[in-house]
Amino acid sequence: MAVKEFYKPGRRRRVPLSCDPCRIRKLKCNREKPCQNCIARNEGTTCKYKGSDNGTAPIAHQDEHADLMQQRIDHLEGLVKKLIAQRQDILPNNVVGSQDSPTGFVMAAAASDASDLACTSGTTVIDGVHSVYKGADDWHDVLQEINLLKKVWSQTQHDQANVPATLSNTVDGSSLLFGQVKQTEMIEILATLPPKPEADKLIRQFFDHKNFPITVPPILHEPTFMREYTEHWRDPSRTNVIWLGLLFSILGIVMLSYHQFDEPPEYEGISESLFQLYRLRTAQCLIIGDIAKCLPYTLETLRFNATAELNRKDDNSRGLWIMTGVIVRAAINMGYHRDPSPSSSISILQAEYRRRVWYSVIGMDDVASFLVGFPRLTPAIFTDTMEPRNLHDCELSNDTAILPPSRPLTEPTPTTYMIVKGRLFRALGRITDFNNTPSLGSYDTVLEIDNSLYEVYHNLPPHMKVSHGRVDIKSFENKSDFSNFGLACMYHKGMCTLHRKFIAKGRLDPQYNLSRERCISSALALLGYQHILEPSWYKFSQTRQMLALAAMILFLELEHRRRGPDIDTSSDSGALLQALEKSCGLWEDAKSSCDEACKVHQIFAGMLSGFQSVAETNSSLTFTPEPLFEFPGLGPQLQRINGGFSMEKDLFVMSSEMDIDWATWDAFIDGASFEDGG
């Protein structure tokens, strides 16, 4: 009777959502094709689903969901247009919006001129659900974002049947720790680990410091880890879940290096999926283990997870900055901010590695804050933890009774790069703190930060310096050469970021000459490095933003010189123009690497077309008088931008003195505002 009722007419049989192998093994399936579990076992061809002729994962109610999403987007677009048209000042401090709207949308400064925003240090945007601080270097054009969302959504609906969504496209680093990851059973997590011979090979790759392409902080004592690694394979079920997360974070970094640099044949086409899977497992282990419980290796796991986030190609700087705040607080919760005194409960070895961990944590706070343009957390923290010593790994062991003296930085050790980079990033972190002051701080502070950054960089050990001549990628022999190149790029980007707001003032007041000189020389240096980059490097948002910043500084300097030829003979204008021409050519070579590179090239090519050299003897410039668009404050040579772009007047808001609204320009080069407005 029960059987008849179960199969009675009108009742549909439930279609299993998991693939056949996962159902057989009783594992949680992520319902991709192939799923992550099958990828981990190299059984992608056996990943089949019931109820589908082609074996793809079942999809339900997508048409209904798409219609609802489209209606919501249309309503939001109409609401924003209405808000802008009405220019209501409902809330104080330039906050405009309607709390009664179905979307609860509140937009900061929508009814005020964009130039007003450039004079402030930042704005807090609050609605019924979210509170988002928009810093001085962060500007979001709402209509552009909506138009972009509409296009992305439309394209997603068109391609959804053929292109499965991946984890990297849906969550960032902070989301992995908050809300996007569900707890899972230990048996499922352990089942994800590769076989021991395969894992052994990946671990050897990670600890090959000289050849491993991703720079990883030396915060793990390799002999201790390998002893624990051996113990794990004897009985995996007894392994601490946080240590398991540490293992997954290591495996994830190795897979990321394979995907970005040199993919071995056995991982061809699957390294990115494995990176996403191991990244997910790392987060799940941290959630299960609870980072507030202060278990061993909590900080190391969080820090390696942040390393992976930092080295991803997409722009996830906000998520990284938020996650870094969690890491800093977890470190304080575990007492890493106080220098460890060796005692019966802590050895010399453990004390020194705690210093390394803390130093790497505050270094991440510095770099994450510098990249996103938000204030650092660590300056407000009292800490007496000493800088780690420059020692070889063989000088540290469980039997070490007396900590050896630090070796000079001229002698390379595994910690040399971390120590030098940390000092450089301390100075870079001061730049973002200064730029986030409520009002533009004293120029004396700028000079002080400049001197600090200059001294740190020029006191680098000789083996960590990039030669002053033309940098040639053929001269790079190993990973350390690329690490040194990265330090040079960060130094010059820091100089541009610190001094760029004073470029225009440097033309009128000799007091600001240093800022103008620093910006021009560092911008030229960055464009001088551009020739060593392979096209694949343009996929990294940090690369595109750095090069675009350098080029824009030179474009603006040429504009200043055009406006005031009687003030400056501009004897080197030809050199600036030549640097921009070479840079634009390299952007053209990289167009096929990603859509963003193609768009940047289109813009810079249009801007460059307005400059024409007429005489090498006097290095004078002439300009095409007919602009294609009218940009307030820009001369004709910066207005010849070809292509269909909208909202340009909002993207370039200049004062009559050519003091650039860098907030809007930063959003422009970030890539969020390149789309058409139609």
Residue pairs with C-beta under 8 A, 6 or more apart in sequence:
15 50
15 51
15 58
16 23
16 49
16 50
16 51
17 29
17 31
17 49
17 57
17 58
18 27
18 28
18 29
18 31
18 49
19 29
19 31
19 34
19 35
19 38
19 47
19 48
19 49
19 57
20 46
20 47
20 48
20 49
20 50
21 37
21 38
21 41
21 43
21 46
21 47
22 28
22 29
22 35
22 37
22 38
23 29
25 37
25 191
27 37
27 188
27 191
28 184
28 185
28 188
29 35
29 37
30 36
30 37
31 57
31 58
32 57
32 164
32 165
32 166
33 47
33 49
33 55
33 56
33 57
33 164
34 43
34 44
34 45
34 47
35 47
35 57
36 192
36 273
36 276
36 277
36 280
37 191
37 192
38 44
38 46
38 47
39 270
39 273
39 274
39 277
40 191
40 192
40 193
40 194
40 274
40 277
42 270
44 270
47 55
48 55
49 55
49 56
49 57
49 58
51 58
52 58
57 164
59 160
62 160
66 157
69 153
70 153
72 103
73 146
73 149
73 150
73 153
75 102
75 103
76 103
76 105
76 146
77 143
77 146
77 150
79 98
79 101
79 103
79 105
80 105
80 107
80 110
80 142
80 143
80 146
81 143
83 96
83 97
83 98
83 107
83 110
83 111
84 110
84 111
84 143
86 111
87 96
87 110
87 111
88 96
88 111
89 96
89 111
90 96
90 97
90 98
91 97
91 106
93 123
94 108
94 109
94 111
94 112
94 116
94 117
94 123
95 106
95 107
95 108
95 109
95 123
95 125
95 126
96 106
96 107
96 108
96 109
96 110
96 111
97 105
97 106
97 107
97 110
97 127
98 105
98 106
99 106
99 127
99 128
104 127
104 128
104 129
105 127
106 125
106 126
106 127
106 128
107 125
107 142
108 123
108 124
108 125
108 134
109 116
109 117
109 123
110 142
113 653
114 139
114 650
114 653
114 661
114 663
114 664
115 653
115 655
115 661
117 123
117 139
117 661
117 663
118 653
118 661
118 662
118 663
118 664
120 136
120 438
121 135
121 136
121 435
121 436
121 437
121 438
121 439
122 133
122 134
122 135
122 136
122 138
122 436
123 133
123 134
124 131
124 132
124 133
124 134
125 131
125 132
125 133
125 134
126 132
133 374
134 140
135 372
135 373
135 374
135 435
135 436
136 373
136 435
136 436
136 663
137 373
137 435
137 662
137 663
137 666
138 372
138 373
138 663
138 666
138 667
139 663
139 664
139 666
139 667
140 667
140 672
141 647
141 650
141 651
141 667
141 672
141 673
143 647
143 677
144 646
144 647
144 672
144 673
144 675
144 677
145 672
147 675
147 676
147 677
147 678
148 672
148 675
151 675
166 272
166 273
166 276
167 276
167 277
167 279
167 280
168 272
168 276
168 312
168 314
170 180
171 180
172 309
172 316
172 318
172 319
172 320
173 305
173 306
173 309
173 316
173 319
173 320
173 322
173 323
174 318
174 319
174 320
174 322
174 323
174 326
175 319
176 279
176 280
176 282
176 283
176 305
177 283
177 286
177 287
177 323
177 326
181 280
181 283
181 284
181 287
182 284
183 284
183 287
183 288
184 284
186 237
186 241
186 288
189 241
189 244
189 281
189 284
189 285
190 236
190 237
190 244
192 248
192 277
192 278
192 281
193 199
193 236
193 247
193 248
193 251
194 202
194 251
196 233
199 251
202 250
202 251
202 254
202 255
203 226
203 229
203 250
205 212
205 254
205 257
206 212
206 216
206 250
206 253
206 254
207 222
209 216
209 218
209 414
210 478
210 479
210 480
211 478
211 479
212 257
212 479
213 257
213 260
213 261
213 262
213 479
213 482
214 253
214 256
214 257
214 260
214 307
214 311
215 417
215 479
215 483
215 486
216 253
216 304
216 307
217 303
217 307
217 356
217 360
217 363
217 418
218 356
218 393
218 414
218 415
218 418
219 299
219 300
219 303
219 353
219 356
219 357
219 360
220 300
220 353
221 349
221 353
221 393
221 396
222 393
223 397
224 349
224 398
228 243
229 247
231 239
232 239
232 243
232 244
232 247
240 289
240 295
240 296
240 297
241 285
241 288
241 289
242 285
242 286
242 289
242 295
242 296
242 297
242 298
242 301
243 296
243 297
244 285
245 281
245 282
245 283
245 284
245 285
245 286
245 289
245 297
245 301
246 297
246 300
246 301
246 304
248 278
248 279
248 281
248 282
248 285
249 278
249 282
249 301
249 304
249 305
249 308
250 304
251 274
251 278
252 275
252 278
252 279
252 282
252 305
252 308
253 304
253 307
253 308
253 311
255 267
255 271
255 272
255 274
255 275
255 278
256 271
256 275
256 308
256 311
256 312
258 264
258 267
258 271
259 271
259 272
259 275
260 311
260 313
260 536
263 269
263 271
267 274
275 308
279 305
279 308
282 301
282 304
282 305
283 305
285 301
286 298
286 301
286 302
286 305
289 295
289 298
291 298
291 302
291 326
291 330
292 330
292 333
294 333
294 334
298 330
298 334
299 327
299 330
299 331
299 334
299 336
299 357
299 361
300 357
302 323
302 326
302 327
302 330
303 327
303 357
303 360
303 361
303 364
305 323
306 320
306 323
306 324
306 327
306 364
306 368
309 316
309 319
309 320
309 323
310 320
310 364
310 367
310 368
313 539
313 540
313 541
314 541
315 541
315 542
315 670
315 671
317 368
317 371
317 372
317 541
318 372
320 368
320 371
320 372
321 368
321 369
321 371
321 372
321 374
324 364
324 365
324 368
324 369
324 377
325 365
325 377
327 361
327 364
327 365
328 361
328 362
328 365
328 377
328 378
328 381
331 337
331 357
331 358
331 361
332 381
336 354
336 357
336 358
336 361
336 385
337 358
337 381
337 382
337 383
337 384
337 385
338 383
338 384
338 385
339 355
339 384
339 385
339 386
340 346
340 350
340 351
340 354
340 355
340 385
341 351
342 348
342 351
346 354
347 398
347 400
348 396
348 400
348 401
348 402
348 403
349 396
349 397
349 398
349 400
351 403
352 388
352 389
352 391
352 396
352 403
353 396
354 385
355 385
355 386
355 387
355 388
355 389
356 388
356 415
356 418
358 383
358 385
359 385
359 387
359 388
359 418
359 419
359 422
360 418
360 422
362 378
362 383
362 422
363 418
363 421
363 422
363 425
365 376
365 377
365 378
365 429
366 376
366 378
366 422
366 425
366 426
366 428
366 429
367 425
367 428
367 429
369 375
369 376
369 377
369 429
369 432
369 433
370 425
370 428
370 429
370 431
370 432
370 490
370 494
370 497
371 542
373 432
373 435
373 436
373 666
374 432
374 436
375 432
375 433
375 436
376 429
376 432
376 433
378 429
379 429
379 433
387 419
387 422
388 415
388 418
388 419
389 403
389 404
389 405
389 406
389 407
389 415
390 406
390 407
390 408
390 409
390 411
390 413
390 415
390 416
390 419
391 404
391 406
391 407
391 413
391 415
392 407
392 413
392 414
393 413
393 414
395 404
407 413
409 416
409 419
409 420
409 461
410 461
410 462
410 463
412 461
412 463
412 480
416 461
416 464
417 464
417 480
417 483
420 460
420 461
420 464
420 487
421 487
423 456
424 453
424 456
424 457
424 487
424 490
424 491
425 490
426 456
427 449
427 452
427 453
427 456
427 494
428 453
428 490
428 494
430 449
430 452
430 453
431 449
431 453
431 494
431 497
431 498
432 497
434 441
434 445
434 446
434 449
434 498
435 497
440 501
443 502
443 511
443 512
446 498
446 499
446 502
446 515
447 514
449 498
450 495
450 498
450 499
450 514
450 518
453 491
453 494
453 495
453 498
457 487
457 491
460 487
463 480
463 484
464 480
464 483
464 484
464 487
465 484
465 488
466 484
466 485
466 487
466 488
470 528
471 485
471 528
471 529
471 531
471 532
472 532
473 532
475 481
476 482
476 485
476 532
485 529
485 532
488 525
488 529
489 526
489 529
489 546
491 522
492 522
492 523
492 525
492 526
492 550
493 522
493 526
493 546
493 549
493 550
495 518
495 519
495 521
495 522
496 518
496 519
496 522
496 523
496 526
496 549
496 550
496 553
497 549
498 515
498 518
499 514
499 515
499 516
499 518
499 519
500 515
500 519
500 549
500 553
500 660
500 662
501 659
501 660
501 662
502 512
502 515
502 516
503 515
503 516
503 519
503 553
503 556
503 557
503 560
503 660
504 560
504 657
504 658
504 659
504 660
505 511
505 512
505 515
505 659
506 512
506 513
506 514
506 515
506 516
506 517
507 516
507 560
507 564
507 567
507 568
508 657
516 557
519 553
519 557
520 553
520 554
520 557
520 576
522 550
523 549
523 550
523 551
523 553
523 554
524 550
524 554
524 575
524 576
524 579
526 546
526 547
526 549
526 550
527 547
527 550
527 551
527 554
527 579
527 580
527 582
527 583
528 579
530 547
530 582
530 583
530 586
531 582
531 586
533 543
533 586
533 590
535 589
535 590
535 592
535 593
535 597
536 593
537 543
537 590
537 593
538 544
538 587
538 590
538 593
538 594
538 596
538 597
539 593
539 594
539 597
541 596
541 670
541 671
544 596
544 597
544 600
544 669
544 671
545 669
545 670
547 583
547 587
548 600
548 604
548 669
549 669
550 583
551 580
551 583
551 584
551 604
552 665
552 669
554 576
554 579
554 580
555 580
555 607
555 638
556 638
556 658
556 660
557 576
558 573
558 576
558 577
558 611
558 621
558 637
559 634
559 635
559 637
559 638
559 658
560 658
561 568
561 570
561 573
561 621
562 621
562 623
562 635
562 637
563 635
563 658
565 620
569 619
570 619
570 620
570 621
571 619
572 619
573 619
573 620
573 621
574 613
574 616
574 619
577 611
577 613
577 621
580 604
580 608
580 611
581 608
583 604
584 601
584 604
584 605
584 608
587 597
587 600
587 601
587 604
587 605
588 601
588 605
590 597
590 601
591 597
591 598
591 601
592 598
596 671
596 674
599 671
599 674
600 669
600 674
602 642
602 643
603 641
603 643
603 645
603 674
605 642
606 628
606 640
606 641
606 642
606 643
607 637
607 638
607 640
607 641
609 624
609 640
609 642
610 623
610 624
610 636
610 637
610 638
610 639
610 640
611 621
611 623
611 637
612 621
612 622
612 623
612 624
613 619
613 621
614 620
614 621
614 622
621 637
623 635
623 636
623 637
624 636
624 637
624 640
625 636
626 636
627 636
627 639
627 640
628 639
628 640
628 641
628 642
629 639
629 641
629 645
629 648
630 639
630 649
631 638
631 639
631 648
631 649
631 652
631 654
632 649
632 652
632 653
632 654
633 652
633 653
633 654
633 655
633 656
633 658
634 652
634 654
641 648
644 676
644 678
645 674
645 676
646 676
646 677
646 678
647 673
647 677
650 664
651 664
651 665
651 667
651 668
651 673
652 661
652 664
652 665
652 668
653 661
653 664
654 660
654 661
655 661
667 673
668 674
